[in-house]
Amino acid sequence: MPFSQVSALSKITNWNVKVVIDATNHFTADFNLIDTGGKASSEIVQDHLLGARLFKAFNTLYSKILAEDPNAHPDFD
């Protein structure tokens, strides 16, 4: 699921005590960083899944991103 669609999850079910694996990355489809206002992306996911037991896993950045000069993206702390 694209990170931009995470807010739609809050209406799907009662997330209380459900286990959720967060595999999102906070990037647009063209790999621009989404501003999270200083929060970790998982904090934003957790905000939409109240009561869920959230675990961050399986993040994937495509090899073309990993191959780039890390200094080319100063926002990626």
N, CA, C and O atoms as a GROMACS GRO file, in nm:
protein
  308
    1MET      N    1   0.084  -0.117   0.000
    1MET     CA    2   0.000   0.000   0.000
    1MET      C    3   0.089   0.123   0.000
    1MET      O    4   0.184   0.131   0.078
    2PRO      N    5   0.060   0.219  -0.087
    2PRO     CA    6   0.138   0.343  -0.085
    2PRO      C    7   0.119   0.416   0.048
    2PRO      O    8   0.010   0.417   0.105
    3PHE      N    9   0.225   0.478   0.095
    3PHE     CA   10   0.221   0.550   0.221
    3PHE      C   11   0.110   0.655   0.221
    3PHE      O   12   0.047   0.679   0.324
    4SER      N   13   0.085   0.717   0.106
    4SER     CA   14  -0.017   0.821   0.096
    4SER      C   15  -0.158   0.769   0.121
    4SER      O   16  -0.251   0.848   0.142
    5GLN      N   17  -0.177   0.638   0.118
    5GLN     CA   18  -0.310   0.578   0.138
    5GLN      C   19  -0.332   0.524   0.278
    5GLN      O   20  -0.440   0.472   0.307
    6VAL      N   21  -0.234   0.534   0.365
    6VAL     CA   22  -0.242   0.477   0.500
    6VAL      C   23  -0.363   0.528   0.578
    6VAL      O   24  -0.424   0.453   0.654
    7SER      N   25  -0.397   0.653   0.561
    7SER     CA   26  -0.509   0.709   0.639
    7SER      C   27  -0.640   0.636   0.612
    7SER      O   28  -0.729   0.635   0.698
    8ALA      N   29  -0.654   0.574   0.495
    8ALA     CA   30  -0.777   0.500   0.462
    8ALA      C   31  -0.794   0.376   0.549
    8ALA      O   32  -0.905   0.324   0.562
    9LEU      N   33  -0.686   0.327   0.608
    9LEU     CA   34  -0.694   0.206   0.690
    9LEU      C   35  -0.774   0.224   0.818
    9LEU      O   36  -0.830   0.128   0.870
   10SER      N   37  -0.779   0.345   0.869
   10SER     CA   38  -0.845   0.367   0.998
   10SER      C   39  -0.993   0.332   0.996
   10SER      O   40  -1.051   0.304   1.100
   11LYS      N   41  -1.054   0.334   0.880
   11LYS     CA   42  -1.197   0.307   0.869
   11LYS      C   43  -1.230   0.161   0.840
   11LYS      O   44  -1.347   0.124   0.838
   12ILE      N   45  -1.130   0.079   0.818
   12ILE     CA   46  -1.153  -0.059   0.776
   12ILE      C   47  -1.202  -0.149   0.889
   12ILE      O   48  -1.291  -0.231   0.870
   13THR      N   49  -1.144  -0.132   1.008
   13THR     CA   50  -1.176  -0.222   1.120
   13THR      C   51  -1.138  -0.157   1.252
   13THR      O   52  -1.079  -0.049   1.254
   14ASN      N   53  -1.172  -0.221   1.359
   14ASN     CA   54  -1.124  -0.182   1.491
   14ASN      C   55  -0.985  -0.245   1.506
   14ASN      O   56  -0.973  -0.367   1.510
   15TRP      N   57  -0.884  -0.164   1.512
   15TRP     CA   58  -0.746  -0.211   1.513
   15TRP      C   59  -0.696  -0.249   1.653
   15TRP      O   60  -0.583  -0.295   1.666
   16ASN      N   61  -0.776  -0.232   1.754
   16ASN     CA   62  -0.734  -0.257   1.891
   16ASN      C   63  -0.678  -0.398   1.908
   16ASN      O   64  -0.744  -0.496   1.875
   17VAL      N   65  -0.557  -0.407   1.957
   17VAL     CA   66  -0.477  -0.528   1.985
   17VAL      C   67  -0.447  -0.614   1.862
   17VAL      O   68  -0.396  -0.725   1.877
   18LYS      N   69  -0.477  -0.567   1.742
   18LYS     CA   70  -0.441  -0.642   1.622
   18LYS      C   71  -0.294  -0.616   1.590
   18LYS      O   72  -0.244  -0.506   1.613
   19VAL      N   73  -0.227  -0.716   1.539
   19VAL     CA   74  -0.087  -0.704   1.501
   19VAL      C   75  -0.081  -0.657   1.355
   19VAL      O   76  -0.145  -0.715   1.267
   20VAL      N   77  -0.004  -0.552   1.332
   20VAL     CA   78   0.011  -0.495   1.198
   20VAL      C   79   0.160  -0.486   1.166
   20VAL      O   80   0.240  -0.436   1.246
   21ILE      N   81   0.197  -0.536   1.049
   21ILE     CA   82   0.333  -0.523   1.000
   21ILE      C   83   0.336  -0.404   0.905
   21ILE      O   84   0.269  -0.405   0.801
   22ASP      N   85   0.412  -0.302   0.940
   22ASP     CA   86   0.422  -0.181   0.860
   22ASP      C   87   0.540  -0.196   0.764
   22ASP      O   88   0.656  -0.191   0.805
   23ALA      N   89   0.509  -0.213   0.636
   23ALA     CA   90   0.613  -0.227   0.534
   23ALA      C   91   0.618  -0.104   0.444
   23ALA      O   92   0.674  -0.109   0.335
   24THR      N   93   0.561   0.006   0.490
   24THR     CA   94   0.558   0.127   0.407
   24THR      C   95   0.691   0.201   0.410
   24THR      O   96   0.770   0.186   0.502
   25ASN      N   97   0.713   0.279   0.308
   25ASN     CA   98   0.822   0.375   0.300
   25ASN      C   99   0.758   0.509   0.269
   25ASN      O  100   0.666   0.516   0.188
   26HIS      N  101   0.805   0.615   0.332
   26HIS     CA  102   0.741   0.745   0.312
   26HIS      C  103   0.798   0.820   0.192
   26HIS      O  104   0.863   0.924   0.204
   27PHE      N  105   0.770   0.762   0.075
   27PHE     CA  106   0.811   0.818  -0.053
   27PHE      C  107   0.691   0.824  -0.146
   27PHE      O  108   0.597   0.746  -0.133
   28THR      N  109   0.696   0.918  -0.240
   28THR     CA  110   0.596   0.923  -0.346
   28THR      C  111   0.630   0.816  -0.449
   28THR      O  112   0.735   0.752  -0.439
   29ALA      N  113   0.544   0.797  -0.547
   29ALA     CA  114   0.568   0.697  -0.651
   29ALA      C  115   0.695   0.726  -0.730
   29ALA      O  116   0.756   0.634  -0.784
   30ASP      N  117   0.736   0.852  -0.737
   30ASP     CA  118   0.859   0.886  -0.808
   30ASP      C  119   0.977   0.907  -0.713
   30ASP      O  120   1.074   0.975  -0.747
   31PHE      N  121   0.968   0.849  -0.594
   31PHE     CA  122   1.075   0.844  -0.495
   31PHE      C  123   1.113   0.977  -0.432
   31PHE      O  124   1.227   0.996  -0.392
   32ASN      N  125   1.018   1.068  -0.424
   32ASN     CA  126   1.041   1.189  -0.347
   32ASN      C  127   0.998   1.164  -0.204
   32ASN      O  128   0.897   1.098  -0.179
   33LEU      N  129   1.073   1.217  -0.112
   33LEU     CA  130   1.044   1.198   0.030
   33LEU      C  131   0.916   1.273   0.069
   33LEU      O  132   0.900   1.390   0.033
   34ILE      N  133   0.828   1.207   0.141
   34ILE     CA  134   0.706   1.270   0.192
   34ILE      C  135   0.739   1.332   0.327
   34ILE      O  136   0.798   1.267   0.414
   35ASP      N  137   0.702   1.456   0.345
   35ASP     CA  138   0.727   1.527   0.470
   35ASP      C  139   0.640   1.466   0.580
   35ASP      O  140   0.517   1.466   0.570
   36THR      N  141   0.704   1.417   0.683
   36THR     CA  142   0.631   1.356   0.796
   36THR      C  143   0.626   1.448   0.916
   36THR      O  144   0.584   1.407   1.025
   37GLY      N  145   0.666   1.572   0.898
   37GLY     CA  146   0.661   1.668   1.007
   37GLY      C  147   0.748   1.630   1.125
   37GLY      O  148   0.715   1.662   1.239
   38GLY      N  149   0.859   1.562   1.099
   38GLY     CA  150   0.950   1.524   1.206
   38GLY      C  151   0.917   1.393   1.274
   38GLY      O  152   0.992   1.347   1.360
   39LYS      N  153   0.806   1.331   1.238
   39LYS     CA  154   0.770   1.201   1.295
   39LYS      C  155   0.829   1.088   1.212
   39LYS      O  156   0.853   1.104   1.092
   40ALA      N  157   0.853   0.976   1.276
   40ALA     CA  158   0.890   0.855   1.201
   40ALA      C  159   0.766   0.811   1.123
   40ALA      O  160   0.653   0.830   1.169
   41SER      N  161   0.787   0.753   1.006
   41SER     CA  162   0.673   0.710   0.925
   41SER      C  163   0.583   0.613   1.001
   41SER      O  164   0.461   0.616   0.984
   42SER      N  165   0.641   0.528   1.083
   42SER     CA  166   0.560   0.433   1.160
   42SER      C  167   0.474   0.503   1.265
   42SER      O  168   0.367   0.453   1.301
   43GLU      N  169   0.520   0.617   1.315
   43GLU     CA  170   0.436   0.693   1.408
   43GLU      C  171   0.310   0.742   1.338
   43GLU      O  172   0.202   0.743   1.397
   44ILE      N  173   0.323   0.780   1.213
   44ILE     CA  174   0.206   0.825   1.138
   44ILE      C  175   0.113   0.708   1.110
   44ILE      O  176  -0.009   0.722   1.122
   45VAL      N  177   0.169   0.594   1.074
   45VAL     CA  178   0.086   0.475   1.054
   45VAL      C  179   0.013   0.441   1.183
   45VAL      O  180  -0.107   0.414   1.181
   46GLN      N  181   0.083   0.442   1.295
   46GLN     CA  182   0.023   0.411   1.425
   46GLN      C  183  -0.090   0.508   1.457
   46GLN      O  184  -0.192   0.468   1.514
   47ASP      N  185  -0.075   0.635   1.422
   47ASP     CA  186  -0.182   0.734   1.445
   47ASP      C  187  -0.312   0.695   1.377
   47ASP      O  188  -0.420   0.730   1.425
   48HIS      N  189  -0.304   0.624   1.266
   48HIS     CA  190  -0.424   0.585   1.191
   48HIS      C  191  -0.478   0.447   1.233
   48HIS      O  192  -0.590   0.410   1.197
   49LEU      N  193  -0.399   0.373   1.309
   49LEU     CA  194  -0.438   0.237   1.349
   49LEU      C  195  -0.442   0.230   1.502
   49LEU      O  196  -0.368   0.154   1.564
   50LEU      N  197  -0.528   0.308   1.559
   50LEU     CA  198  -0.533   0.319   1.705
   50LEU      C  199  -0.552   0.184   1.772
   50LEU      O  200  -0.641   0.107   1.737
   51GLY      N  201  -0.466   0.156   1.868
   51GLY     CA  202  -0.473   0.032   1.944
   51GLY      C  203  -0.399  -0.085   1.882
   51GLY      O  204  -0.383  -0.188   1.947
   52ALA      N  205  -0.354  -0.070   1.758
   52ALA     CA  206  -0.282  -0.180   1.692
   52ALA      C  207  -0.144  -0.198   1.753
   52ALA      O  208  -0.084  -0.103   1.804
   53ARG      N  209  -0.095  -0.320   1.747
   53ARG     CA  210   0.043  -0.350   1.785
   53ARG      C  211   0.124  -0.346   1.656
   53ARG      O  212   0.122  -0.442   1.578
   54LEU      N  213   0.193  -0.238   1.633
   54LEU     CA  214   0.260  -0.211   1.506
   54LEU      C  215   0.406  -0.251   1.509
   54LEU      O  216   0.479  -0.220   1.604
   55PHE      N  217   0.448  -0.320   1.405
   55PHE     CA  218   0.588  -0.360   1.389
   55PHE      C  219   0.635  -0.316   1.251
   55PHE      O  220   0.567  -0.338   1.152
   56LYS      N  221   0.751  -0.253   1.246
   56LYS     CA  222   0.809  -0.206   1.120
   56LYS      C  223   0.896  -0.316   1.063
   56LYS      O  224   0.985  -0.366   1.132
   57ALA      N  225   0.871  -0.355   0.937
   57ALA     CA  226   0.951  -0.462   0.876
   57ALA      C  227   0.938  -0.458   0.724
   57ALA      O  228   0.848  -0.393   0.670
   58PHE      N  229   1.026  -0.526   0.659
   58PHE     CA  230   1.021  -0.550   0.514
   58PHE      C  231   1.029  -0.423   0.430
   58PHE      O  232   0.978  -0.421   0.317
   59ASN      N  233   1.090  -0.319   0.482
   59ASN     CA  234   1.106  -0.199   0.400
   59ASN      C  235   1.192  -0.232   0.280
   59ASN      O  236   1.288  -0.310   0.289
   60THR      N  237   1.158  -0.173   0.169
   60THR     CA  238   1.235  -0.197   0.048
   60THR      C  239   1.256  -0.066  -0.026
   60THR      O  240   1.162   0.007  -0.054
   61LEU      N  241   1.379  -0.039  -0.055
   61LEU     CA  242   1.413   0.070  -0.146
   61LEU      C  243   1.476   0.004  -0.268
   61LEU      O  244   1.564  -0.081  -0.255
   62TYR      N  245   1.432   0.044  -0.384
   62TYR     CA  246   1.483  -0.016  -0.506
   62TYR      C  247   1.632   0.007  -0.521
   62TYR      O  248   1.687   0.106  -0.470
   63SER      N  249   1.698  -0.083  -0.590
   63SER     CA  250   1.843  -0.077  -0.605
   63SER      C  251   1.889   0.054  -0.667
   63SER      O  252   1.999   0.101  -0.636
   64LYS      N  253   1.807   0.114  -0.753
   64LYS     CA  254   1.850   0.241  -0.814
   64LYS      C  255   1.862   0.351  -0.710
   64LYS      O  256   1.944   0.441  -0.725
   65ILE      N  257   1.781   0.345  -0.605
   65ILE     CA  258   1.791   0.443  -0.497
   65ILE      C  259   1.913   0.413  -0.411
   65ILE      O  260   1.988   0.504  -0.374
   66LEU      N  261   1.934   0.286  -0.379
   66LEU     CA  262   2.048   0.248  -0.295
   66LEU      C  263   2.181   0.275  -0.365
   66LEU      O  264   2.282   0.298  -0.298
   67ALA      N  265   2.182   0.272  -0.497
   67ALA     CA  266   2.305   0.292  -0.573
   67ALA      C  267   2.343   0.440  -0.583
   67ALA      O  268   2.457   0.472  -0.618
   68GLU      N  269   2.250   0.529  -0.553
   68GLU     CA  270   2.278   0.672  -0.564
   68GLU      C  271   2.373   0.719  -0.454
   68GLU      O  272   2.388   0.655  -0.350
   69ASP      N  273   2.436   0.830  -0.480
   69ASP     CA  274   2.522   0.895  -0.382
   69ASP      C  275   2.437   0.934  -0.260
   69ASP      O  276   2.339   1.008  -0.277
   70PRO      N  277   2.469   0.888  -0.140
   70PRO     CA  278   2.388   0.922  -0.023
   70PRO      C  279   2.383   1.071   0.005
   70PRO      O  280   2.289   1.119   0.069
   71ASN      N  281   2.483   1.144  -0.040
   71ASN     CA  282   2.483   1.288  -0.020
   71ASN      C  283   2.386   1.360  -0.113
   71ASN      O  284   2.359   1.479  -0.095
   72ALA      N  285   2.332   1.288  -0.210
   72ALA     CA  286   2.235   1.346  -0.301
   72ALA      C  287   2.099   1.364  -0.236
   72ALA      O  288   2.013   1.434  -0.289
   73HIS      N  289   2.079   1.301  -0.121
   73HIS     CA  290   1.952   1.307  -0.050
   73HIS      C  291   1.976   1.346   0.096
   73HIS      O  292   1.967   1.262   0.184
   74PRO      N  293   2.006   1.471   0.121
   74PRO     CA  294   2.039   1.513   0.260
   74PRO      C  295   1.923   1.498   0.357
   74PRO      O  296   1.945   1.500   0.478
   75ASP      N  297   1.800   1.482   0.306
   75ASP     CA  298   1.685   1.468   0.395
   75ASP      C  299   1.670   1.327   0.450
   75ASP      O  300   1.592   1.304   0.542
   76PHE      N  301   1.745   1.231   0.395
   76PHE     CA  302   1.735   1.092   0.439
   76PHE      C  303   1.828   1.071   0.558
   76PHE      O  304   1.944   1.032   0.539
   77ASP      N  305   1.782   1.096   0.676
   77ASP     CA  306   1.867   1.081   0.794
   77ASP      C  307   1.872   0.938   0.837
   77ASP      O  308   1.939   0.904   0.935
   0.00000   0.00000   0.00000
